[in-house]
């Protein structure tokens, strides 16, 4: 069996109105440089050679009712996608909590080298990327099938959610953006 059989792609996840609202929302965010997990006890660190992207993390300690709305709405939507992932494969649910909801902004040459989403410092079960827009060039989501020595590109399409296991069998990357700005949302369940 091939790796791509374990990557679910859901098109037209939200209504057109919600999709357009998310596209407008990201233009008003205050963005910060995204970090990566360091080795051993290093904790979070900034390394633009590995990951050159800005993020806006939605957190429960916000006073913004708008952010609370999106945390609840997106959290419920992503949890449903996780439950569908396990149900489709007739597996018991191995995840029951949304870990984070992060909006990402990849500008010119923005990228994220091949990596996996679970490890010693982050015990994630399911990973998700939602494409807010598709009016950019480059910025492709790629998966590396280490068993069959192949790479797969996920077609970028606005209002699409990609769901896959976070483990070591699913290395993935975002290739450099060459034109425009790539906006997406990432989330994980544990």
Secondary structure by P-SEA (a helix, b strand, c coil): ccccccbbbbcccccaaaaaaaaaaaaacccccccccccccccbbbbcccccbbbbbbccccccaaaaaaaaaaaaaaaaaaaaaaaaaccccccccccbbbbbbbcccccccccccccccccccbbbbbbccccccccccccccccccbbbbccccccbbbbbbccccbbbbbcccccccccccccccc
